[in-house]
Amino acid sequence: MIRLLLLLIVLALVAFGAAWIADRPGEIVLVWQGWRLETTVPVALAALAAFSAVLLLLWRLLAFVFASPRLLAAFSKRRRREKGWNALSRGLMAIGAGDGAKARSARDEAARYLPHEPLTHLLAAQSAQLDGDGNLAARSFKVMLDAPETRLIALRGLYMEARRAGETESANAYAEEAARQAPALEWAADAVVEARCAEGDYAGARAMLERQMAARGIDKVQHRRRRAVLLAAEAMMLEIADPPVARERALEAVRLAPTLIPAAAVAGRLLGAAGEMRKAAKILATAYEAAPHPDLAEAYAHLRPGDAAQDRLKRVRVLAAKAPDHPESIIALAHATIDALEFAEARALLSPLAAEPTQRICFLMAELEAREHADIGKAREWAARAVRAPRDPAWIADGVVSDQWAAISPVTGRLDAYIWAVPPGVVATPILEHEAERVRDAIAAIPPPAVAGPEPEAPPVDILPPAPEAEADAASEPAPVEPAEPPAAAAKRTERAEPDGVLALPPLPDDPGPLPDEDDAPLPRRKA
């Protein structure tokens, strides 16, 4: 609006000046070299303007002629840059689409037109990654280290290539350098934290986490959770070696994440061992109410070492009231009642779950039959039912089932990867080892029958079905012929079998079963 107003003012002044000169034409006389020129002022001004325009045009023409080489060079450079940027654009789109041929063609064209452009090196590295050429990708990323604007990109690329090649130390070094330059980078900070956790350096991992928080790389909720995980892992590591420090770490972890099961369990055990029963019970009950877990129930039941079975039963009843309908509460109560010899109550607790029992319920029923009725047959029957029973929850991280929680995944190294859930595609979970040990002890406690001769030992029954490869090998191999047993070896075997009247529990996963004596001949394997 202002510019339009100024233009109108200028036009008005020009019109006023032209009208003023037209009203006062005057005369101009020029005498030069015998020539006499007479004209008016308006005509003289118009001639002067025309002469100035022609002079300006000639000046521009001469300037263009002299500057034409430079203009041609600039035009050629601009055209090359346009072609190079077009090649970069096509190459990145080809990489996104997974078209390796187009990516390589665009990479070569971009390298021809823009050889020193950082994005050209990035395109070359990504194209090499798409082709699986790790060496070329690494060389391209190392070239990018020299440019400040692409240094972080290069460090990430080199980190990924080192991880892919299995060079853990190099990958950690690249991550450390990237985290030093930019602590807010999520991938770099996570890689450093995970690497230090793998080395057991939880203090260093927490220091990196604090730097990331100071740089606002994560929010407060993530920071509290990850710090609690690191503290809980350190407390578990120091639980036996340095209990006071472990207790301090566990309490801070519980303060940050009261429902973190490993932190509450280790804090409860350490506080109970230190005599702080009320504080330990509160921590365990709070975590159990939010997420019932066997580790919490076990720690709560054994808060005071050396308590009688009846005292543990009273304590477990208080804990089970926090989640009375949860299966973990029923299992914890069943354990406590069996230990306290309250068999009727244990059977009443397990009866609703025995219709569709899980593997742990099957073992509990086997233990109950062995302890209450000394019935080895029913105990073995319940143990055998665990083969096809539904699985129980376990600690899982990236598809790997573990017998205990850890701060990082054993597969990817990811922090806080473990979850408590039913693992898919596995026959049994590690938690069954404890349950099976109880059944073994219960059967071992049954006195042997008073008979004159030795009782034949029942053949072991596999709790888990054999692997398909084992079945195929067993089917392809011919059945071994049992050699004749020498009388002395038979007498020795009979002598060893006479004092033993206890039947063995079916072997667990990874349990090879009883090994044959050196003097005994190998027995043929019977297919299930």
C-alpha positions as CSV (number, residue, x, y, z in Angstrom):
1,M,0.0,0.0,0.0
2,I,2.8,2.4,0.8
3,R,4.7,1.5,-2.4
4,L,1.5,2.3,-4.4
5,L,1.2,5.6,-2.7
6,L,4.8,6.6,-3.4
7,L,4.4,5.6,-7.1
8,L,1.4,7.8,-7.4
9,I,3.3,10.7,-5.8
10,V,6.2,10.3,-8.2
11,L,3.9,10.2,-11.2
12,A,2.1,13.3,-10.0
13,L,5.4,15.1,-9.7
14,V,6.6,14.0,-13.2
15,A,3.3,15.2,-14.7
16,F,3.5,18.5,-12.9
17,G,7.0,19.0,-14.1
18,A,6.2,18.2,-17.7
19,A,3.2,20.5,-17.7
20,W,5.3,23.3,-16.1
21,I,8.0,22.9,-18.8
22,A,5.4,22.8,-21.6
23,D,4.0,26.1,-20.4
24,R,7.5,27.6,-20.6
25,P,9.1,26.2,-23.7
26,G,11.9,28.7,-24.1
27,E,14.7,28.4,-26.7
28,I,18.0,26.7,-26.9
29,V,20.6,27.7,-29.5
30,L,23.8,25.6,-30.1
31,V,26.6,26.9,-32.4
32,W,29.5,24.6,-33.1
33,Q,31.9,24.3,-36.0
34,G,29.7,26.5,-38.3
35,W,26.6,24.7,-37.3
36,R,23.7,26.4,-35.6
37,L,21.0,24.4,-33.8
38,E,17.9,26.0,-32.4
39,T,15.3,24.1,-30.4
40,T,13.0,24.3,-27.4
41,V,13.7,23.1,-23.9
42,P,11.2,20.1,-24.1
43,V,12.8,18.8,-27.3
44,A,16.3,19.2,-26.0
45,L,15.3,17.2,-22.8
46,A,13.7,14.4,-24.9
47,A,16.9,14.2,-27.1
48,L,19.0,14.0,-24.0
49,A,16.9,11.2,-22.6
50,A,17.1,9.2,-25.9
51,F,20.9,9.6,-26.0
52,S,21.2,8.4,-22.5
53,A,19.1,5.3,-23.2
54,V,21.2,4.4,-26.2
55,L,24.4,4.9,-24.2
56,L,23.1,2.7,-21.4
57,L,22.1,0.0,-23.9
58,L,25.6,0.0,-25.4
59,W,27.2,-0.2,-22.0
60,R,25.1,-3.3,-21.0
61,L,25.9,-5.0,-24.3
62,L,29.6,-4.5,-23.8
63,A,29.4,-5.7,-20.2
64,F,27.6,-8.9,-21.3
65,V,30.2,-9.6,-24.0
66,F,33.0,-9.3,-21.5
67,A,31.2,-11.3,-18.8
68,S,29.9,-14.1,-21.1
69,P,32.7,-16.7,-20.1
70,R,31.9,-16.3,-16.4
71,L,28.2,-16.4,-17.1
72,L,28.6,-19.6,-19.1
73,A,30.6,-21.2,-16.4
74,A,28.0,-20.3,-13.7
75,F,25.2,-21.6,-16.0
76,S,27.0,-24.9,-16.4
77,K,27.7,-25.2,-12.7
78,R,24.0,-24.6,-12.0
79,R,23.0,-27.2,-14.5
80,R,25.3,-29.7,-12.9
81,R,24.0,-29.0,-9.5
82,E,20.4,-29.4,-10.7
83,K,21.3,-32.8,-12.3
84,G,23.1,-33.8,-9.1
85,W,20.3,-33.0,-6.8
86,N,17.8,-34.7,-9.1
87,A,20.1,-37.8,-9.0
88,L,20.2,-37.6,-5.2
89,S,16.4,-37.4,-5.0
90,R,16.0,-40.3,-7.3
91,G,18.5,-42.4,-5.4
92,L,17.0,-41.8,-2.0
93,M,13.5,-42.7,-3.4
94,A,15.0,-45.9,-5.0
95,I,16.6,-46.9,-1.6
96,G,13.2,-46.3,0.1
97,A,11.6,-48.6,-2.5
98,G,14.4,-51.2,-2.3
99,D,15.4,-50.8,-5.9
100,G,19.1,-51.5,-5.8
101,A,19.8,-51.0,-9.6
102,K,18.2,-47.5,-9.7
103,A,20.0,-46.6,-6.4
104,R,23.4,-47.5,-7.9
105,S,22.7,-45.6,-11.1
106,A,21.6,-42.5,-9.2
107,R,24.6,-42.9,-6.9
108,D,27.0,-42.9,-9.8
109,E,25.3,-39.9,-11.4
110,A,25.3,-38.0,-8.2
111,A,29.0,-38.7,-7.7
112,R,29.7,-37.4,-11.2
113,Y,27.9,-34.1,-10.7
114,L,28.3,-33.6,-6.9
115,P,31.4,-35.4,-5.9
116,H,32.0,-33.4,-2.7
117,E,28.4,-33.1,-1.5
118,P,27.9,-34.9,1.9
119,L,24.6,-36.3,0.8
120,T,26.3,-38.0,-2.1
121,H,28.4,-40.0,0.4
122,L,25.2,-40.8,2.3
123,L,23.6,-42.0,-0.8
124,A,26.6,-44.2,-1.6
125,A,26.7,-45.6,1.9
126,Q,22.9,-46.4,1.9
127,S,23.2,-47.9,-1.6
128,A,26.0,-50.1,-0.4
129,Q,24.0,-51.2,2.7
130,L,21.1,-52.1,0.4
131,D,23.5,-54.2,-1.7
132,G,25.0,-55.8,1.4
133,D,28.5,-54.3,0.8
134,G,29.5,-53.5,4.3
135,N,33.1,-52.5,3.4
136,L,31.9,-49.9,0.8
137,A,29.3,-48.6,3.3
138,A,32.0,-48.2,6.0
139,R,34.3,-46.3,3.7
140,S,31.5,-43.9,2.7
141,F,30.6,-43.3,6.3
142,K,34.3,-42.6,7.2
143,V,34.5,-40.0,4.5
144,M,31.5,-38.3,6.1
145,L,33.3,-38.1,9.4
146,D,35.3,-35.1,8.1
147,A,32.2,-32.9,7.6
148,P,30.7,-31.5,10.9
149,E,27.2,-31.6,9.5
150,T,27.4,-35.3,8.6
151,R,29.6,-36.5,11.5
152,L,26.7,-37.8,13.6
153,I,25.1,-39.6,10.6
154,A,28.5,-41.2,9.9
155,L,28.9,-42.4,13.5
156,R,25.5,-44.0,13.4
157,G,26.2,-45.7,10.1
158,L,29.5,-47.0,11.4
159,Y,27.9,-48.2,14.5
160,M,25.3,-50.2,12.6
161,E,27.9,-51.7,10.3
162,A,30.1,-52.7,13.3
163,R,27.0,-54.3,14.9
164,R,26.2,-56.1,11.7
165,A,29.8,-57.4,11.4
166,G,29.8,-58.5,15.1
167,E,32.5,-56.0,16.1
168,T,31.1,-55.1,19.5
169,E,34.0,-53.1,20.7
170,S,34.1,-50.9,17.6
171,A,30.3,-50.4,17.8
172,N,30.5,-49.3,21.4
173,A,33.3,-46.9,20.6
174,Y,31.2,-45.2,17.9
175,A,28.2,-45.0,20.2
176,E,30.4,-43.5,23.0
177,E,31.7,-40.8,20.6
178,A,28.2,-40.0,19.3
179,A,26.8,-39.8,22.9
180,R,29.7,-37.5,23.9
181,Q,28.9,-35.1,21.1
182,A,25.1,-35.3,21.3
183,P,23.8,-36.9,24.6
184,A,20.2,-36.3,23.5
185,L,20.6,-38.8,20.6
186,E,18.4,-41.7,21.7
187,W,20.2,-44.4,19.7
188,A,23.6,-43.4,21.0
189,A,22.6,-43.1,24.6
190,D,20.7,-46.4,24.6
191,A,23.6,-48.1,23.0
192,V,26.0,-46.8,25.6
193,V,23.7,-47.7,28.5
194,E,23.2,-51.2,27.1
195,A,26.9,-51.8,26.5
196,R,27.7,-50.7,30.1
197,C,25.0,-52.9,31.4
198,A,26.4,-55.9,29.5
199,E,29.8,-55.2,31.2
200,G,28.1,-55.0,34.7
201,D,29.0,-51.2,34.9
202,Y,25.6,-50.1,36.2
203,A,27.0,-46.9,37.7
204,G,28.4,-45.9,34.3
205,A,25.0,-46.7,32.7
206,R,23.2,-44.5,35.2
207,A,25.7,-41.7,34.5
208,M,24.9,-41.9,30.8
209,L,21.2,-41.9,31.6
210,E,21.6,-38.7,33.6
211,R,23.5,-37.0,30.8
212,Q,20.7,-38.0,28.4
213,M,18.1,-36.6,30.8
214,A,20.0,-33.3,31.2
215,A,20.1,-33.0,27.4
216,R,16.3,-33.6,27.4
217,G,16.7,-36.8,25.3
218,I,14.0,-38.6,27.3
219,D,11.1,-37.6,29.4
220,K,10.8,-37.9,33.2
221,V,8.7,-41.0,33.2
222,Q,11.2,-42.9,31.0
223,H,14.0,-41.6,33.1
224,R,12.5,-42.9,36.4
225,R,11.7,-46.3,34.9
226,R,15.1,-46.8,33.4
227,R,16.9,-45.7,36.4
228,A,14.9,-48.0,38.6
229,V,15.7,-50.9,36.2
230,L,19.5,-50.1,36.5
231,L,19.3,-49.8,40.2
232,A,17.4,-53.1,40.6
233,A,19.9,-54.9,38.4
234,E,22.8,-53.6,40.5
235,A,21.1,-54.6,43.7
236,M,20.6,-58.1,42.4
237,M,24.3,-58.3,41.4
238,L,25.4,-57.0,44.9
239,E,22.8,-58.9,47.0
240,I,25.3,-61.4,48.2
241,A,28.7,-59.6,47.8
242,D,27.6,-56.3,49.4
243,P,24.2,-56.4,51.1
244,P,24.2,-52.8,52.5
245,V,24.9,-51.2,49.1
246,A,22.5,-53.6,47.4
247,R,19.8,-52.6,49.9
248,E,20.4,-48.9,49.2
249,R,20.1,-49.5,45.5
250,A,17.0,-51.6,45.8
251,L,15.2,-49.1,48.0
252,E,15.9,-46.3,45.6
253,A,14.6,-48.5,42.8
254,V,11.4,-49.2,44.7
255,R,11.0,-45.4,45.3
256,L,11.2,-44.8,41.6
257,A,9.1,-47.7,40.5
258,P,7.1,-49.3,43.4
259,T,5.7,-52.0,41.1
260,L,9.0,-53.2,39.5
261,I,8.9,-56.8,40.6
262,P,12.7,-57.5,40.8
263,A,13.3,-54.3,42.8
264,A,10.6,-55.1,45.3
265,A,11.7,-58.7,45.6
266,V,15.4,-58.0,46.3
267,A,14.4,-55.1,48.6
268,G,12.1,-57.4,50.6
269,R,14.7,-60.1,50.9
270,L,17.4,-57.7,52.1
271,L,15.2,-55.8,54.5
272,G,13.9,-59.0,55.9
273,A,17.5,-60.3,56.4
274,A,18.3,-56.9,58.2
275,G,15.3,-57.3,60.5
276,E,13.2,-54.5,59.0
277,M,10.1,-56.8,58.7
278,R,7.4,-54.1,58.5
279,K,9.1,-52.1,55.8
280,A,9.9,-55.2,53.8
281,A,6.3,-56.5,54.1
282,K,4.9,-53.1,53.0
283,I,7.1,-53.0,49.9
284,L,6.3,-56.6,48.9
285,A,2.6,-56.2,49.5
286,T,2.4,-53.0,47.4
287,A,4.2,-54.7,44.5
288,Y,2.2,-57.9,44.8
289,E,-1.1,-56.1,44.8
290,A,-0.2,-54.4,41.6
291,A,1.3,-57.5,39.9
292,P,1.1,-60.8,41.7
293,H,4.3,-62.8,41.1
294,P,5.9,-65.9,42.6
295,D,9.1,-64.2,43.5
296,L,7.2,-61.7,45.6
297,A,5.2,-64.4,47.3
298,E,8.4,-66.4,48.0
299,A,10.1,-63.4,49.5
300,Y,7.1,-62.5,51.6
301,A,6.7,-66.0,53.0
302,H,10.4,-66.2,54.0
303,L,10.7,-62.7,55.4
304,R,12.0,-64.0,58.7
305,P,14.5,-66.8,58.2
306,G,13.8,-69.9,60.3
307,D,10.1,-69.3,60.7
308,A,7.9,-72.4,61.2
309,A,5.6,-73.5,58.4
310,Q,2.5,-72.4,60.3
311,D,4.0,-68.9,60.7
312,R,4.7,-68.7,56.9
313,L,1.2,-69.9,56.2
314,K,-0.3,-67.0,58.3
315,R,2.0,-64.5,56.5
316,V,1.0,-65.9,53.0
317,R,-2.7,-65.6,53.9
318,V,-2.2,-61.9,54.5
319,L,-0.4,-61.5,51.2
320,A,-3.0,-63.5,49.3
321,A,-5.7,-61.3,50.5
322,K,-4.3,-58.5,48.4
323,A,-5.3,-60.5,45.2
324,P,-7.5,-63.3,46.4
325,D,-8.7,-64.5,43.0
326,H,-5.3,-64.4,41.2
327,P,-3.8,-67.8,40.4
328,E,-0.5,-66.8,42.0
329,S,-2.2,-66.2,45.3
330,I,-3.8,-69.7,45.1
331,I,-0.5,-71.3,44.2
332,A,1.3,-69.5,47.1
333,L,-1.3,-70.6,49.5
334,A,-1.1,-74.1,48.3
335,H,2.6,-74.2,48.8
336,A,2.3,-72.8,52.3
337,T,-0.6,-75.2,53.3
338,I,1.3,-78.2,52.0
339,D,4.4,-77.2,53.9
340,A,2.2,-76.7,57.0
341,L,0.7,-80.2,56.5
342,E,-2.8,-78.6,56.0
343,F,-3.6,-81.0,53.2
344,A,-7.4,-80.6,53.3
345,E,-7.1,-76.8,52.8
346,A,-4.5,-77.3,50.0
347,R,-6.8,-79.8,48.2
348,A,-9.7,-77.3,48.5
349,L,-7.5,-74.6,47.1
350,L,-6.3,-76.7,44.1
351,S,-9.5,-78.4,43.3
352,P,-11.1,-75.5,41.2
353,L,-7.8,-75.3,39.2
354,A,-7.4,-79.1,38.8
355,A,-10.0,-79.3,36.1
356,E,-7.8,-77.4,33.7
357,P,-4.4,-77.4,35.4
358,T,-1.3,-75.7,34.3
359,Q,2.1,-77.3,34.6
360,R,2.7,-75.9,38.1
361,I,-0.7,-77.0,39.3
362,C,0.1,-80.5,38.1
363,F,3.2,-80.6,40.1
364,L,1.4,-79.2,43.2
365,M,-1.2,-82.0,42.9
366,A,1.7,-84.5,42.5
367,E,3.3,-83.2,45.7
368,L,0.0,-83.2,47.5
369,E,-0.7,-86.8,46.6
370,A,2.8,-87.8,47.7
371,R,2.8,-86.0,51.0
372,E,-0.8,-86.6,52.0
373,H,-1.4,-90.2,50.9
374,A,2.1,-91.4,50.0
375,D,0.7,-92.4,46.7
376,I,3.6,-92.6,44.3
377,G,1.4,-93.8,41.4
378,K,-0.9,-90.7,41.5
379,A,2.1,-88.4,42.1
380,R,3.7,-89.8,38.9
381,E,0.4,-89.5,37.1
382,W,0.1,-85.9,37.9
383,A,3.7,-85.3,37.0
384,A,3.1,-86.9,33.6
385,R,0.1,-84.7,33.0
386,A,2.4,-81.7,33.0
387,V,3.5,-82.8,29.6
388,R,0.4,-81.5,27.8
389,A,-0.7,-79.0,30.5
390,P,-0.9,-75.3,29.6
391,R,2.3,-73.4,30.3
392,D,2.8,-71.0,33.2
393,P,4.1,-67.5,32.8
394,A,7.9,-66.8,32.8
395,W,10.4,-64.0,32.1
396,I,10.6,-63.4,28.4
397,A,12.8,-61.1,26.4
398,D,12.8,-61.0,22.6
399,G,11.5,-64.6,22.5
400,V,14.0,-66.0,25.0
401,V,12.7,-67.6,28.2
402,S,14.9,-67.0,31.2
403,D,14.8,-68.4,34.8
404,Q,15.4,-64.9,36.2
405,W,15.0,-61.3,35.3
406,A,17.8,-59.1,33.9
407,A,18.2,-55.5,33.0
408,I,18.9,-56.1,29.3
409,S,17.8,-58.6,26.7
410,P,20.2,-61.5,26.0
411,V,19.4,-61.2,22.3
412,T,19.4,-57.6,21.4
413,G,20.8,-56.0,24.5
414,R,17.7,-53.8,24.8
415,L,17.1,-52.2,28.3
416,D,14.0,-53.3,30.2
417,A,13.1,-55.9,27.7
418,Y,11.8,-58.6,30.1
419,I,8.1,-59.2,30.6
420,W,6.2,-61.7,32.7
421,A,4.0,-63.7,30.3
422,V,3.1,-67.1,29.0
423,P,5.9,-67.9,26.5
424,P,4.7,-69.2,23.1
425,G,6.2,-72.2,21.4
426,V,8.0,-73.7,24.4
427,V,7.3,-77.0,26.2
428,A,8.2,-76.0,29.7
429,T,9.4,-72.9,31.6
430,P,12.4,-72.6,34.0
431,I,10.1,-72.0,37.0
432,L,9.1,-75.7,36.9
433,E,12.5,-76.8,38.2
434,H,11.6,-75.6,41.7
435,E,8.2,-77.2,41.6
436,A,9.7,-80.5,40.3
437,E,12.3,-80.4,43.1
438,R,9.6,-80.3,45.7
439,V,7.9,-83.3,44.1
440,R,11.2,-85.2,44.1
441,D,11.7,-84.4,47.8
442,A,8.1,-85.5,48.6
443,I,8.5,-88.8,46.8
444,A,11.9,-89.3,48.4
445,A,10.4,-88.9,51.8
446,I,7.9,-91.8,51.3
447,P,9.3,-94.8,53.2
448,P,10.0,-97.9,51.0
449,P,7.6,-100.8,51.2
450,A,8.6,-103.6,53.4
451,V,9.1,-106.5,51.0
452,A,11.5,-109.4,51.0
453,G,12.9,-108.8,47.5
454,P,13.8,-105.7,45.6
455,E,11.0,-103.8,43.9
456,P,11.4,-103.4,40.2
457,E,12.1,-99.8,39.2
458,A,9.5,-98.2,37.0
459,P,10.8,-96.9,33.7
460,P,11.2,-93.1,33.7
461,V,8.5,-91.1,32.0
462,D,9.6,-88.0,30.1
463,I,7.8,-84.9,31.3
464,L,8.4,-83.2,27.9
465,P,7.9,-84.8,24.5
466,P,11.2,-85.6,22.7
467,A,12.4,-83.2,20.0
468,P,11.4,-84.1,16.4
469,E,15.1,-84.6,15.5
470,A,15.5,-87.1,18.3
471,E,12.5,-89.1,17.3
472,A,13.7,-89.2,13.7
473,D,17.2,-90.4,14.8
474,A,15.6,-93.1,17.1
475,A,13.4,-94.3,14.3
476,S,16.2,-94.5,11.8
477,E,18.7,-96.4,14.1
478,P,18.2,-100.2,14.5
479,A,17.3,-101.3,18.0
480,P,20.4,-102.4,19.9
481,V,20.7,-106.0,21.0
482,E,21.0,-106.4,24.7
483,P,24.1,-108.5,25.5
484,A,23.9,-111.3,28.0
485,E,24.5,-110.0,31.5
486,P,27.3,-111.8,33.5
487,P,26.0,-113.4,36.7
488,A,28.4,-111.3,38.8
489,A,27.1,-108.1,37.3
490,A,23.5,-109.2,37.9
491,A,24.3,-110.0,41.5
492,K,25.9,-106.7,42.0
493,R,23.0,-104.8,40.4
494,T,20.5,-106.7,42.7
495,E,22.6,-105.9,45.7
496,R,22.5,-102.2,44.9
497,A,18.8,-102.2,44.2
498,E,17.8,-104.0,47.4
499,P,18.2,-101.0,49.8
500,D,16.6,-98.5,47.5
501,G,12.8,-98.5,47.4
502,V,12.1,-94.9,46.3
503,L,10.8,-94.3,42.8
504,A,12.5,-91.4,40.9
505,L,10.4,-88.5,39.5
506,P,10.3,-88.2,35.7
507,P,13.2,-86.2,34.4
508,L,12.8,-82.5,33.7
509,P,13.9,-80.7,30.5
510,D,17.7,-81.0,29.9
511,D,17.7,-83.8,32.5
512,P,19.4,-86.9,31.0
513,G,17.9,-89.2,33.6
514,P,19.8,-91.8,35.7
515,L,23.2,-92.7,34.2
516,P,24.0,-96.5,33.8
517,D,26.7,-98.0,35.9
518,E,29.9,-99.0,34.4
519,D,29.2,-102.7,35.0
520,D,25.7,-102.5,33.6
521,A,25.0,-103.3,29.9
522,P,23.3,-100.5,27.9
523,L,19.5,-100.8,27.7
524,P,17.6,-100.3,24.5
525,R,15.7,-97.0,24.3
526,R,12.0,-97.4,24.3
527,K,10.0,-94.9,22.2
528,A,7.3,-93.0,23.9
